[in-house]
Amino acid sequence: MKRNFLLSLATVAMLITGCSTDDTADVVLNVNNGGGGDSTGSTISGTYTSDLTLEAGIEYTLNGSLIMSTGTTLTIPAGTTIKALAQGSDIYIAIAQGATINAMGTATNPIVLTSNASNPQAGDWGGLIILGKAPINSVAGSATSTSEIASLPYGGTIPGDDSGSIRYMRIEYSGGSADGQSENNGFSFYGVGNGTLVEYIQAYEGKDDGIEFFGGTVNVDYVSVVNAQDDSIDWTEGYTGTITNAYVKHGTDHDKGVEADGYNTDIGNNSNPIFWSKPTVNNLTIVGNGSGTGNEAIRLRAGTQGIFNNVSLEGFAEGFDLDGDQGDSPTGAGVMSGDLKVMDILFTDVTLKVKNDTGSSFTDADFVSGDGNGTGTDYSAWSSGWTIQ
């Protein structure tokens, strides 16, 4: 789920002027009983060239793509529920480069983005897409790449880019698939900068990844992913932010707890990226379905680097699966240089702690220190009232 293309200047100009991304030039604003940028009705969709402020106490229906253009702000009050039509990938919310989101829920009044189906299922709708101007390693310099959903530009040279604030938000039944290559996640962060506030977020019952980072520097705190059917947390394209207090719980259908790539494996490493993915992950808990059910908790590949501090893994056939080679995907080289390592970890019901498929020779002790000392995140201390367990 990591396909992108270089964006032409003509396409950028079209998007900035507010044209829609469905091959038509018309800008559609669909706000029942509303107008301009402020909604007084209950149905929302379209490409907005002015601010959109939702109202507390109204249950909104998302009946198409909602794209906030450069210079606009989407404001979602605490306690707001947005129910998306259960029509798959074309129903999503996108915050374009230069736009911002102001979604400040509380523990007792979270913001909920969900399906409007009477019997909701994973993949009913798309998800939330945020696009920023922070560095990515799939293009050079100030060039931008293009998101696989919505075909919007992302990436740039501003590590501190600010796409707004999100606090206490839960996204349910997301991950609608456009085709075999293009799929929504719960939260998609495309080149998002660390001037953006993201904390207390949950992706619940998603068809694809719970949270994916396509490059960027954004820091996220207090992250819950429950029952993602693909990877729960995914990074690629040179992501270098910090993830603190993350909890992952697998359902019946799932893939990796974390899948981490140094570069976008769908387009190649572009002749050695200027930088690799290298996030810091603090206080991570991943709960699987038991070592007898197979699967890997964390897969590290394609030259990714990263520092893991205080990890708890429970119920997996493999704890860490490291894949790579001594050429374009030097994952093992990161271990040897100290740029990919784990400090303080607890393995519970894990058959094989570390699997080395990198082509480099190292011991478990070169990669993992403090075996038995990890506690993970204290999920019960911060999840009450706004998450689905």
FENVENVEN-V569972 format. One record per residue. N is the residue number from 1. RES is the residue in three letters. SS is DSSP state (h for helix, s for strand, l for the rest). Layout:
N|RES|SS + N|RES|SS
//
This chain:
1|MET|l + 2|LYS|l + 3|ARG|l + 4|ASN|l + 5|PHE|s + 6|LEU|s + 7|LEU|l + 8|SER|l + 9|LEU|h + 10|ALA|h + 11|THR|h + 12|VAL|h + 13|ALA|h + 14|MET|h + 15|LEU|h + 16|ILE|h + 17|THR|l + 18|GLY|l + 19|CYS|l + 20|SER|l + 21|THR|l + 22|ASP|l + 23|ASP|l + 24|THR|l + 25|ALA|l + 26|ASP|l + 27|VAL|l + 28|VAL|l + 29|LEU|s + 30|ASN|l + 31|VAL|l + 32|ASN|l + 33|ASN|l + 34|GLY|l + 35|GLY|s + 36|GLY|l + 37|GLY|l + 38|ASP|s + 39|SER|l + 40|THR|l + 41|GLY|l + 42|SER|l + 43|THR|s + 44|ILE|s + 45|SER|s + 46|GLY|s + 47|THR|s + 48|TYR|s + 49|THR|l + 50|SER|l + 51|ASP|l + 52|LEU|s + 53|THR|s + 54|LEU|l + 55|GLU|l + 56|ALA|l + 57|GLY|l + 58|ILE|l + 59|GLU|s + 60|TYR|s + 61|THR|s + 62|LEU|s + 63|ASN|s + 64|GLY|s + 65|SER|s + 66|LEU|s + 67|ILE|s + 68|MET|s + 69|SER|l + 70|THR|l + 71|GLY|l + 72|THR|l + 73|THR|s + 74|LEU|s + 75|THR|s + 76|ILE|s + 77|PRO|l + 78|ALA|l + 79|GLY|l + 80|THR|l + 81|THR|s + 82|ILE|s + 83|LYS|s + 84|ALA|s + 85|LEU|l + 86|ALA|l + 87|GLN|l + 88|GLY|s + 89|SER|l + 90|ASP|l + 91|ILE|l + 92|TYR|l + 93|ILE|s + 94|ALA|s + 95|ILE|s + 96|ALA|l + 97|GLN|l + 98|GLY|l + 99|ALA|l + 100|THR|s + 101|ILE|s + 102|ASN|s + 103|ALA|s + 104|MET|s + 105|GLY|l + 106|THR|l + 107|ALA|l + 108|THR|l + 109|ASN|l + 110|PRO|l + 111|ILE|s + 112|VAL|s + 113|LEU|s + 114|THR|s + 115|SER|s + 116|ASN|l + 117|ALA|l + 118|SER|l + 119|ASN|l + 120|PRO|l + 121|GLN|l + 122|ALA|l + 123|GLY|l + 124|ASP|l + 125|TRP|s + 126|GLY|l + 127|GLY|l + 128|LEU|s + 129|ILE|s + 130|ILE|s + 131|LEU|s + 132|GLY|l + 133|LYS|l + 134|ALA|l + 135|PRO|l + 136|ILE|l + 137|ASN|l + 138|SER|l + 139|VAL|l + 140|ALA|l + 141|GLY|l + 142|SER|l + 143|ALA|l + 144|THR|l + 145|SER|s + 146|THR|s + 147|SER|l + 148|GLU|l + 149|ILE|l + 150|ALA|l + 151|SER|l + 152|LEU|l + 153|PRO|s + 154|TYR|s + 155|GLY|l + 156|GLY|l + 157|THR|l + 158|ILE|l + 159|PRO|l + 160|GLY|l + 161|ASP|l + 162|ASP|l + 163|SER|l + 164|GLY|s + 165|SER|s + 166|ILE|s + 167|ARG|s + 168|TYR|s + 169|MET|s + 170|ARG|s + 171|ILE|s + 172|GLU|s + 173|TYR|l + 174|SER|l + 175|GLY|l + 176|GLY|l + 177|SER|s + 178|ALA|l + 179|ASP|l + 180|GLY|l + 181|GLN|l + 182|SER|l + 183|GLU|s + 184|ASN|l + 185|ASN|l + 186|GLY|l + 187|PHE|s + 188|SER|s + 189|PHE|s + 190|TYR|s + 191|GLY|l + 192|VAL|l + 193|GLY|l + 194|ASN|l + 195|GLY|l + 196|THR|l + 197|LEU|s + 198|VAL|s + 199|GLU|s + 200|TYR|s + 201|ILE|s + 202|GLN|s + 203|ALA|s + 204|TYR|s + 205|GLU|l + 206|GLY|l + 207|LYS|l + 208|ASP|l + 209|ASP|l + 210|GLY|l + 211|ILE|s + 212|GLU|s + 213|PHE|s + 214|PHE|s + 215|GLY|l + 216|GLY|l + 217|THR|l + 218|VAL|l + 219|ASN|l + 220|VAL|s + 221|ASP|s + 222|TYR|s + 223|VAL|s + 224|SER|s + 225|VAL|s + 226|VAL|s + 227|ASN|l + 228|ALA|l + 229|GLN|l + 230|ASP|l + 231|ASP|l + 232|SER|l + 233|ILE|s + 234|ASP|s + 235|TRP|s + 236|THR|s + 237|GLU|l + 238|GLY|l + 239|TYR|l + 240|THR|l + 241|GLY|l + 242|THR|s + 243|ILE|s + 244|THR|s + 245|ASN|s + 246|ALA|s + 247|TYR|s + 248|VAL|s + 249|LYS|s + 250|HIS|l + 251|GLY|l + 252|THR|l + 253|ASP|l + 254|HIS|l + 255|ASP|l + 256|LYS|l + 257|GLY|l + 258|VAL|s + 259|GLU|s + 260|ALA|s + 261|ASP|s + 262|GLY|l + 263|TYR|l + 264|ASN|l + 265|THR|l + 266|ASP|l + 267|ILE|l + 268|GLY|l + 269|ASN|l + 270|ASN|l + 271|SER|l + 272|ASN|l + 273|PRO|l + 274|ILE|l + 275|PHE|l + 276|TRP|l + 277|SER|l + 278|LYS|s + 279|PRO|s + 280|THR|s + 281|VAL|s + 282|ASN|s + 283|ASN|s + 284|LEU|s + 285|THR|s + 286|ILE|s + 287|VAL|s + 288|GLY|l + 289|ASN|l + 290|GLY|l + 291|SER|h + 292|GLY|h + 293|THR|h + 294|GLY|l + 295|ASN|l + 296|GLU|s + 297|ALA|s + 298|ILE|s + 299|ARG|s + 300|LEU|s + 301|ARG|s + 302|ALA|l + 303|GLY|l + 304|THR|l + 305|GLN|s + 306|GLY|s + 307|ILE|s + 308|PHE|s + 309|ASN|s + 310|ASN|s + 311|VAL|s + 312|SER|s + 313|LEU|s + 314|GLU|s + 315|GLY|s + 316|PHE|s + 317|ALA|s + 318|GLU|s + 319|GLY|s + 320|PHE|s + 321|ASP|s + 322|LEU|s + 323|ASP|s + 324|GLY|l + 325|ASP|l + 326|GLN|l + 327|GLY|l + 328|ASP|l + 329|SER|l + 330|PRO|l + 331|THR|h + 332|GLY|h + 333|ALA|h + 334|GLY|h + 335|VAL|h + 336|MET|h + 337|SER|h + 338|GLY|l + 339|ASP|l + 340|LEU|s + 341|LYS|s + 342|VAL|s + 343|MET|s + 344|ASP|s + 345|ILE|s + 346|LEU|s + 347|PHE|s + 348|THR|s + 349|ASP|s + 350|VAL|s + 351|THR|s + 352|LEU|s + 353|LYS|s + 354|VAL|s + 355|LYS|s + 356|ASN|s + 357|ASP|s + 358|THR|l + 359|GLY|l + 360|SER|l + 361|SER|l + 362|PHE|l + 363|THR|l + 364|ASP|h + 365|ALA|h + 366|ASP|h + 367|PHE|h + 368|VAL|s + 369|SER|s + 370|GLY|s + 371|ASP|s + 372|GLY|l + 373|ASN|l + 374|GLY|l + 375|THR|l + 376|GLY|l + 377|THR|l + 378|ASP|l + 379|TYR|h + 380|SER|h + 381|ALA|h + 382|TRP|h + 383|SER|l + 384|SER|l + 385|GLY|l + 386|TRP|l + 387|THR|l + 388|ILE|l + 389|GLN|l
//
